[in-house]
Amino acid sequence: MALNKGRVYTGGLYRLELDGINAGWVNNVEGGMPKAEVVTEKIGVDHIARKHIAGVSYEDMTFKVGAAMSKGFYQWLEATLKLDEKGQVKNGAVVSANYELKEMSRLDFTNARITEFAMPALDAKGKDPAWITVKARPEFTRKKLAEGGKVSAPTDAAKQKKWLPSNFRLKIDGLDEVCSRVSKIDALTVKQKVTENPVGEMREYEILNTSVEIPNLVITFPESHAKPMLDWFESFVVKGECGQDKEKGGALEYLTPDLKTVLFTVEFKQMGIFKLSPEKKEAHAEGILNWKAELYVEEMTLKHSGDVFA
């Protein structure tokens, strides 16, 4: 990579470390810094509302990742869905480097848990790279300025080019005809609720998991292939035949451009349709009339391909 000798370099690249191991490059890093609570006291005889600092907490770290992270990083996402307490808690750092790969600063973090991650929205016409957006809340962080040491490239960044939002395959029990024609799938955003427990004289908080919120599956497909979905909606919603034995399972595979190699697989269990409607379209307008279906999901798991990320 040719470099301009007269250029002034600033931090522009960010590497994630997890438990002492390089996890990969991340984009758009925000947050992670400490913040204090301000307590306002009752107005005294001097008619002034006195204020003081109380507990200290830490902002969520937010960043985007692609398909070139380490295996350990994707296992962190998997552990969140499984409510695996040990696998969810990570120590690490976000290292800021300039374009000469010299370390400029680092944000060390302790006991971070993922509070939210979003698998990207999918579109058969999409051409831009796909990203997973992640939010993680640490119990403790410290920002340090570095002395300009060399930052090694942790993974093959070319792997990111393998992942586009147009490369996917959806499977739902008994709905092969519909799934083969799906053109869009909304982003799948998983949220983990946590609670902050104050820790005595340290004025900081211990973070504890409470529950995971599983997103709905929202898909778009042409009216010409809508009949199987319409039949299920009629029986499941209109006729009320909606017991667990009428719910469905399925999977969403994120693929490489050759549509042969699976990058990620999201598995769905106990899905039920609750909304089905045609998309708004102007009269006499050209183009295909699409329908949108919304399905609730009781359980969801994420698996990454060990062959791809080895």
C-alpha positions as CSV (number, residue, x, y, z in Angstrom):
1,M,0.0,0.0,0.0
2,A,1.5,3.3,-1.1
3,L,1.7,5.9,1.6
4,N,2.0,9.7,1.3
5,K,5.1,10.7,3.3
6,G,3.6,14.1,4.1
7,R,0.4,12.8,5.4
8,V,-0.6,13.4,9.0
9,Y,-2.0,10.1,10.4
10,T,-4.7,9.7,12.9
11,G,-6.4,6.7,14.3
12,G,-8.5,5.3,11.5
13,L,-8.4,1.5,12.0
14,Y,-9.7,-0.5,14.9
15,R,-8.7,-4.0,16.0
16,L,-10.6,-6.0,18.6
17,E,-8.9,-8.2,21.1
18,L,-10.8,-10.8,23.1
19,D,-9.2,-12.6,26.0
20,G,-5.7,-11.7,24.7
21,I,-6.3,-12.9,21.1
22,N,-6.7,-10.8,18.0
23,A,-10.3,-11.0,17.0
24,G,-10.3,-8.9,13.8
25,W,-10.8,-5.4,12.4
26,V,-14.1,-3.6,13.4
27,N,-15.8,-0.5,12.0
28,N,-17.5,2.5,13.4
29,V,-16.4,2.1,17.0
30,E,-18.3,4.2,19.5
31,G,-18.8,4.4,23.3
32,G,-17.1,2.4,26.1
33,M,-16.1,5.4,28.2
34,P,-17.1,5.8,31.9
35,K,-19.9,8.1,32.9
36,A,-21.1,9.2,36.3
37,E,-24.6,9.7,37.7
38,V,-25.4,13.2,39.0
39,V,-27.6,13.4,42.1
40,T,-29.5,16.6,42.8
41,E,-30.2,17.3,46.4
42,K,-33.2,19.0,47.9
43,I,-33.0,22.8,47.9
44,G,-31.6,24.0,51.1
45,V,-31.9,27.2,53.1
46,D,-29.6,29.0,50.6
47,H,-32.2,28.1,47.8
48,I,-29.5,26.3,45.8
49,A,-30.0,22.7,44.5
50,R,-26.6,21.1,45.4
51,K,-25.3,18.4,43.1
52,H,-22.8,15.6,43.5
53,I,-21.4,12.6,41.6
54,A,-22.8,9.1,42.5
55,G,-22.1,5.8,40.9
56,V,-19.9,5.2,37.8
57,S,-21.1,3.1,34.9
58,Y,-19.8,2.5,31.3
59,E,-21.4,3.2,28.0
60,D,-22.0,0.3,25.6
61,M,-19.3,-0.2,23.0
62,T,-20.9,-0.2,19.5
63,F,-19.1,-1.5,16.4
64,K,-19.7,-3.3,13.1
65,V,-18.1,-6.5,11.9
66,G,-18.0,-8.5,8.8
67,A,-17.2,-12.1,7.8
68,A,-13.4,-11.9,8.6
69,M,-13.5,-12.1,12.4
70,S,-12.0,-14.8,14.5
71,K,-13.9,-18.0,15.5
72,G,-13.9,-16.8,19.1
73,F,-15.7,-13.6,18.2
74,Y,-18.6,-15.5,16.6
75,Q,-18.7,-17.9,19.5
76,W,-19.3,-14.8,21.7
77,L,-22.5,-14.2,19.6
78,E,-23.5,-17.8,19.9
79,A,-23.1,-17.8,23.7
80,T,-25.4,-14.8,24.0
81,L,-28.3,-16.6,22.4
82,K,-27.6,-19.7,24.5
83,L,-27.5,-17.7,27.7
84,D,-24.1,-19.3,28.3
85,E,-22.9,-17.2,31.3
86,K,-19.2,-18.2,31.0
87,G,-19.1,-17.8,27.2
88,Q,-20.8,-14.4,27.3
89,V,-18.3,-12.6,29.5
90,K,-15.2,-11.3,27.7
91,N,-12.2,-9.2,28.6
92,G,-10.3,-7.4,25.8
93,A,-9.4,-4.2,24.1
94,V,-10.3,-2.0,21.1
95,V,-7.0,-0.9,19.6
96,S,-6.9,2.3,17.5
97,A,-4.2,2.3,14.8
98,N,-3.3,4.7,12.0
99,Y,-3.0,3.8,8.3
100,E,0.7,2.8,8.9
101,L,-0.6,0.2,11.4
102,K,0.9,2.0,14.3
103,E,-1.0,1.8,17.6
104,M,-2.3,5.2,18.7
105,S,-4.5,4.2,21.7
106,R,-6.4,1.4,23.3
107,L,-9.6,1.0,25.3
108,D,-9.1,-2.0,27.7
109,F,-12.4,-3.5,28.9
110,T,-13.4,-6.0,31.6
111,N,-16.3,-8.4,31.8
112,A,-18.1,-7.2,28.7
113,R,-21.5,-8.7,27.7
114,I,-23.3,-8.3,24.4
115,T,-26.5,-6.4,24.9
116,E,-27.5,-6.4,21.3
117,F,-26.5,-7.7,17.9
118,A,-28.2,-7.4,14.5
119,M,-27.7,-9.7,11.6
120,P,-28.0,-7.6,8.5
121,A,-31.1,-7.0,6.4
122,L,-31.0,-9.1,3.2
123,D,-32.0,-8.0,-0.3
124,A,-31.6,-10.0,-3.5
125,K,-30.6,-6.8,-5.2
126,G,-28.0,-5.8,-2.5
127,K,-24.5,-5.2,-3.7
128,D,-22.8,-3.5,-0.7
129,P,-20.9,-5.6,1.9
130,A,-23.0,-7.0,4.8
131,W,-22.2,-6.2,8.4
132,I,-23.2,-7.4,11.9
133,T,-23.8,-4.5,14.3
134,V,-22.8,-5.3,17.9
135,K,-23.3,-3.6,21.2
136,A,-21.4,-4.8,24.3
137,R,-21.5,-3.4,27.8
138,P,-18.4,-3.6,29.9
139,E,-18.2,-3.5,33.7
140,F,-14.9,-1.5,33.6
141,T,-12.8,0.3,30.9
142,R,-9.6,2.3,30.8
143,K,-8.4,4.4,27.9
144,K,-4.6,4.5,27.3
145,L,-2.5,6.3,24.8
146,A,0.0,4.1,23.0
147,E,3.6,4.6,22.0
148,G,3.1,3.8,18.3
149,G,4.0,0.1,18.3
150,K,3.1,-2.0,15.3
151,V,-0.4,-3.5,15.1
152,S,-0.5,-6.8,13.2
153,A,-3.3,-7.6,10.8
154,P,-5.3,-10.3,12.7
155,T,-7.3,-11.9,9.9
156,D,-7.7,-12.0,6.1
157,A,-9.8,-8.9,5.3
158,A,-10.5,-10.4,1.9
159,K,-13.0,-12.7,3.5
160,Q,-15.4,-9.8,3.9
161,K,-15.8,-9.7,0.2
162,K,-17.4,-13.1,0.4
163,W,-20.4,-11.7,2.2
164,L,-23.1,-9.7,0.4
165,P,-26.8,-9.2,1.5
166,S,-27.9,-10.8,-1.7
167,N,-26.5,-14.2,-0.9
168,F,-28.9,-16.1,1.3
169,R,-31.1,-19.2,1.5
170,L,-34.2,-19.4,3.6
171,K,-35.9,-22.7,4.7
172,I,-39.3,-23.0,6.5
173,D,-41.0,-26.3,7.0
174,G,-43.6,-26.9,4.2
175,L,-43.0,-23.5,2.5
176,D,-40.3,-24.4,0.0
177,E,-42.2,-22.6,-2.8
178,V,-42.4,-19.4,-0.9
179,C,-38.8,-19.5,0.5
180,S,-37.3,-20.0,-3.0
181,R,-38.8,-16.7,-4.1
182,V,-38.0,-14.5,-1.0
183,S,-36.5,-11.2,-2.1
184,K,-36.0,-9.5,1.2
185,I,-35.5,-10.3,4.9
186,D,-35.5,-7.7,7.6
187,A,-32.6,-7.4,9.9
188,L,-32.6,-9.8,12.9
189,T,-31.9,-7.8,16.0
190,V,-31.3,-9.9,19.2
191,K,-31.4,-7.9,22.5
192,Q,-30.1,-9.1,25.8
193,K,-31.5,-7.4,28.9
194,V,-29.0,-6.8,31.6
195,T,-29.2,-5.2,35.1
196,E,-26.5,-3.2,36.8
197,N,-25.9,-4.1,40.4
198,P,-24.0,-1.4,42.5
199,V,-20.8,-2.7,44.1
200,G,-20.2,-0.8,47.4
201,E,-17.3,1.6,47.9
202,M,-16.0,1.1,44.3
203,R,-19.0,3.2,43.0
204,E,-19.2,0.9,40.0
205,Y,-21.6,-1.7,38.8
206,E,-21.6,-5.4,38.3
207,I,-23.5,-6.4,35.2
208,L,-25.9,-9.4,35.3
209,N,-27.9,-11.1,32.5
210,T,-31.7,-11.3,32.8
211,S,-33.2,-12.4,29.5
212,V,-32.8,-12.5,25.7
213,E,-35.4,-11.0,23.3
214,I,-35.7,-13.0,20.1
215,P,-36.8,-11.0,17.0
216,N,-39.6,-11.7,14.6
217,L,-38.8,-13.0,11.1
218,V,-40.1,-10.6,8.4
219,I,-39.9,-11.7,4.8
220,T,-41.0,-10.4,1.4
221,F,-42.0,-12.5,-1.6
222,P,-44.0,-12.2,-4.8
223,E,-47.8,-12.7,-4.9
224,S,-47.4,-15.3,-7.6
225,H,-45.9,-17.7,-5.0
226,A,-47.9,-16.6,-2.0
227,K,-50.5,-19.4,-1.8
228,P,-48.7,-21.7,0.7
229,M,-48.2,-18.8,3.0
230,L,-51.8,-17.7,2.6
231,D,-53.1,-21.2,3.4
232,W,-51.0,-21.3,6.6
233,F,-52.2,-17.9,7.6
234,E,-55.8,-18.8,7.0
235,S,-55.6,-21.9,9.3
236,F,-53.2,-20.6,11.9
237,V,-54.6,-17.1,12.4
238,V,-58.1,-16.9,11.0
239,K,-59.3,-20.4,12.0
240,G,-57.2,-20.4,15.2
241,E,-55.4,-23.7,14.5
242,C,-52.3,-22.3,16.2
243,G,-51.1,-24.9,18.7
244,Q,-47.4,-25.8,19.0
245,D,-47.9,-28.7,16.6
246,K,-48.9,-26.1,13.9
247,E,-45.8,-24.0,14.5
248,K,-42.9,-24.4,12.1
249,G,-39.1,-24.6,12.2
250,G,-36.6,-23.2,9.7
251,A,-33.2,-21.8,9.0
252,L,-31.6,-18.9,7.3
253,E,-28.2,-19.4,5.6
254,Y,-25.9,-16.6,4.8
255,L,-23.8,-17.6,1.7
256,T,-20.8,-16.8,-0.3
257,P,-21.3,-15.4,-3.9
258,D,-21.1,-18.9,-5.4
259,L,-24.1,-19.8,-3.2
260,K,-22.4,-23.0,-2.1
261,T,-20.4,-22.1,1.0
262,V,-22.4,-21.3,4.2
263,L,-20.9,-18.5,6.3
264,F,-23.5,-18.4,9.0
265,T,-26.7,-20.3,9.8
266,V,-29.5,-18.9,11.9
267,E,-31.9,-21.7,13.1
268,F,-35.5,-20.9,14.1
269,K,-37.7,-23.0,16.3
270,Q,-41.4,-22.8,17.0
271,M,-42.3,-20.1,14.5
272,G,-45.9,-18.9,14.0
273,I,-47.3,-16.5,11.4
274,F,-49.2,-13.5,12.9
275,K,-49.3,-10.9,10.0
276,L,-49.6,-11.2,6.2
277,S,-50.3,-8.4,3.8
278,P,-49.6,-7.1,0.3
279,E,-47.1,-4.2,0.0
280,K,-48.6,-0.9,-0.9
281,K,-48.5,-0.3,-4.7
282,E,-50.0,2.4,-6.9
283,A,-52.6,1.5,-9.4
284,H,-51.3,0.7,-12.9
285,A,-47.7,0.8,-11.6
286,E,-45.3,-1.5,-13.2
287,G,-43.4,-4.2,-11.3
288,I,-44.1,-7.3,-9.2
289,L,-46.7,-7.2,-6.4
290,N,-45.0,-8.4,-3.3
291,W,-46.4,-9.7,0.0
292,K,-44.8,-9.4,3.4
293,A,-45.2,-12.0,6.2
294,E,-44.2,-11.6,9.9
295,L,-43.5,-14.6,12.0
296,Y,-42.8,-14.8,15.7
297,V,-39.9,-17.0,16.8
298,E,-39.6,-18.7,20.2
299,E,-36.0,-19.9,19.9
300,M,-33.1,-18.9,17.7
301,T,-29.5,-20.1,17.4
302,L,-26.5,-18.9,15.5
303,K,-23.8,-21.1,14.0
304,H,-20.7,-20.0,12.1
305,S,-18.8,-22.2,9.7
306,G,-15.6,-23.5,11.2
307,D,-14.2,-24.2,7.7
308,V,-14.6,-20.6,6.6
309,F,-13.3,-19.0,9.8
310,A,-10.6,-21.4,10.7
